Amino acid sequence: MTANPFEQAVPVLELIESAGFEAYFVGGSVRDHLLGREIADVDIATSALPEELKQIFSKTADVGIDHGTILVHHAGNHYEVTTFRAEADYSDFRRPDNVSFIRSLTEDLQRRDFTMNAMAMDKDGHIRDPFAGREAIKRREIVTVGNPDERFGEDALRMLRAVRFQSQLAFSIEKQTFASLAVHGHLLQNIAVERKLVEFEKLLAGPGRKEAIQLLVKSGIYQYLPGLDERDSQLISFSSHLTTDLKLEESWVLLLFELGLAQTEIEDFLRGWKLPLQRIKRYKHIHSLLLNRLDNQWTLDSIYKAGLEEAICAEKVAAMLRDKCFKPEKLVELYDMLPIKNRQELAVSGKDVMAWTKKQPGPWLREVLDNIERSVINGDVSNEKEKIKEWLNASNQK
């Protein structure tokens, strides 16, 4: 998309309108436009049915046609275009059991979650705002469209989205809307962990993350997030150290520390969030580095085993916990002092050692290579093949 995705998408609206239908930009893109935030892409709503849209555009894909959404390819870009719809019955507290296509924009906007997301904009930039979304934005307030009990009963994930938006936009949650969180929080038990994870990680990335975590606790909905039940005091402590310059992985490591989880408990906790195994392994590694750093200074050996990127993550979290200024320069200097950065840079291989010792491979070989690696790192021997050979012979003679 270009710098102005609305302008680029206007021809799509014009083609729909020229066929006799209504078409508008809707949802988060309109909200972010009014807030002056960057807009990544736009969503379009229309009175045209999916079959009618396919008559207008030659290239489409059925990405959610049961719910009225198709993907329209136009001028090298693609847009999600959704037919105005009404929804009824949410037996799984997430998705409607029944969807009916309608021709009314106002009725379509009425089914949306928050007033700031229930606005539409036509191709000329005129805003349709039947539920006072602009007023809510001016007040910097998150308000449900209509009765919050009904909105959260339809889709329980909206409760977590409310707190996520609070984090992202630094808005407050309207009093009645917030009160409904406490009443209906238990419905989050019906929501897939993967959906909760997406919202939780967006929350952790927002500028208002500290306050958002506190709202999770105050509303009680934290109890329905994986592994966080009865962890209110730990979450409050977590929020107190959760600064905006922490990256996502650093926030997760800080959370692991604040929860006081043992190394043996960490994997179960992260698996409970359905995190990929690669991320679980990395977070466990950084967490172990953090624990070591809180008790010890970095050494050549420890930073070599850690890796610079992981060491910086651990150091940053340690600084947050100690309310100290984070200065990675010393770590970088120490890392630059390493004669080698990994085993592959070692001047000798297992084949070299076996040739020198005339021994067959076995557990002894790994031990010898580990000793060589450690000695090179600590400066006991230069990382040169002949020097290592001499050092190894001298060591064996002792």
C-alpha positions, 0 to 999 in steps of 0.5 A: 500500500502507498502512504495513503491507502484510502486514496488507493482504494477509492477506485474499488468503492467507485466501481461498487457504487457505479454498479448501484450499491453503497460502499464505505471504508469501515472499522479500525482504518477510519478510527486510526484516520481520525486519530492520525495514526498510521494505516496499514490497510483498509476494510470495505463494507458494501450493500452488494452481496458477494455474488454481486461483487463477483460480477463487478470484479474479475479477480476475487477469492472466497476468504470468508464468504459464509460471513459475507467477506470476499477478497477483491484484487484490484490494481495490484492490491487486494481488499477485504470487502464485506457485505452489510450483515446482521448477526444472531445467536452466539452459542460459542460466545465468539462467532454468530450462529446466524448471519443475514445479509442486509442493505443497511449501513447503520444496522451493519455498524450496530453489530460492531464492538466499540463505538470508535470502530463503528464508523464508516467513511465514504470515498469523499472522506465524509464520516457516517457515525450513528453511534457517536464514535467521534465523541468517544475518540475525543473523550479518549474513551472505549465504549461498546455499541449499545449494551456492553452486557450484550456485546460481551455476551455475543463475543467474549474476546471483546473484553480482552480487546477492550483492554488491548485497545486501552494499551494501544491507544492510551484510552480509558474504558467507559465506566459501564463498559468496564463494570461489564468486564467484571461480570462477564469475564468468565465467558473468556473460558470459551475463547480459544487460547490462540485468540487470547494470545494475539490480544495479550501480545498486542496489549504487551506491545502497547504504550499503555501496557502498564495500565492495561495489566493493572486493568486485567487485574482490577476487572478480574479477567486475568483469571481466565488467561492461561496460568494467571489465575490467583496471580494478581499480586505478581501481575501488579508487580509485573506491571510496575516494571513493564516499561515501554522500551521492553520488546515482546520477548523481554516482556515475556521473560519479565513475566516469567520472573515475576510469576516466580516460576521454576525452570521446570514450570516455565515450559508448561506455562508457555505451552499453556499459551500455545506458544511455538516451541522455538519461542519457548526454548528461547524464553527459557534460555533468556530467563536462565540468563536473567537469574544468573545475571541477578547474582553474578557479573558477566564474564567472557565465558557466560556471554559466550554461552549466552550469545550477545542478543540473548545477553542483552535481553537478559541484561535489559530485564535485569536493569528494569528489575533493579530500576537502573539505566540500561547500558548495553555498551559494556556487554558489547565491549565484553563480547567483542573481546571474545577470540571466537563467537561460536564453536564453528570459529574454533581453529581445530575440529574433532578430526584434528584432535583424533589425528593428533591423539590417534584415538577413535571417536567417543565421549572423550572427544567432546570433553577435549573440544570443550576444554579447548573451546573454554581455554581459547575463550579465556585466553589460555591458548591462541585460536591457532591450530599449531598453538592448540596442538602444542597446548594440548600436548603440554596438557596431556603431559601434566 
